[in-house]
Amino acid sequence: MSSRLHHADTVAWRRHVGANIRRMRRAQGLTQAALAQRAGLSTGYVSLIEQGRANPRLKTVSALADALEASPMMLLLEQTATKHELRMRP
């Protein structure tokens, strides 16, 4: 049972990180191909990460964060605000 719980946590984490990357990429008007090129990754791998189907290494998360002009923590936090959303806050 413990391994099933661990697997569920890992899947949830991958989906969460992927959703943050997708949200930030779209907020900047980037395609997956453009983000992949900036980060030195393949478009297919970026797609898998955004779908939560790949488990990126910290080095990959860092490269994606650099490409998005964000800190890696912004991709890892539960609620990530886009630059646009941050500007709209009072």
N, C-alpha and C positions, 0 to 999 in steps of 0.2 A: 504494500500500500504506500509506503514511503516513496518508492521510486515513481509511482504514478503521480503522487502529489508534486514531486520534484519536476516531473515532465510537464505537468499542467502549469507550474510556475514558469518554467522555461518558455513554453509556448506563449503564455500571456505576456512575458517580458518581450519576446521577439515581436509580437503583434503591436505592443505599445511603442517600442522603438521605431518600428516600421511606419506606424501611423504618424508619429512625430516627424519623421523624415519626409513623408509624403506631404504633410500639412505645410511644413516649412518650404519645401521645394515648390509647391503650388503657389504659396504666398509670394514667392519671388518670381513667378512666371517662368520657371525652368521646366524643361522636359526631363524625363528620366535620362535620355541620351546626353543632354547638356550637363546634368549633375554627374553622371558617370564619367564623362570626359574630364570635368574639373577635378574629380576625386581620384582619377586614375583607375577606374573600375570598369567592368563591362556593364552595358545597359541591362542585360539579363540578370546580373547579380544584384543591381540596384532594384530591379523589379521584384526579385525574390525577397530581398530585405524588406521592402515596403509591404509586401504581402504577409510578412511574418513567417516565411518559409525557409529563411536562411538565418543562421546564428552567427552574426558578424563578430569578428575579433575586435578588441578595443582599438587596435591600429586602424581598422576599417571605419569604425565609428568616428574616430578622430579625423580621418581623411574626409569623411562626409561632412562633419561639422565644419572643417576648414573650408570646404567647397560651398557650404551654406553661410559662411561668415558668422558662425555661431560657436559656442563652446560645446564640447562633448556632453557636458551636463545638461544642456538644453535638450539634447536628443534623448537623454536617459530619464529626465524628470517625468513624473506622472502627467502633469499639465504643462504643456509648452505653449507659450503665447508667441505668436508671430510678431515680427517687427511692426506690422500694421496694427495688430491688436494692442501692442504696447503703446503706440502713439495715441490710440483712441482712449486709453485709460485716463481718468481725471487726475 
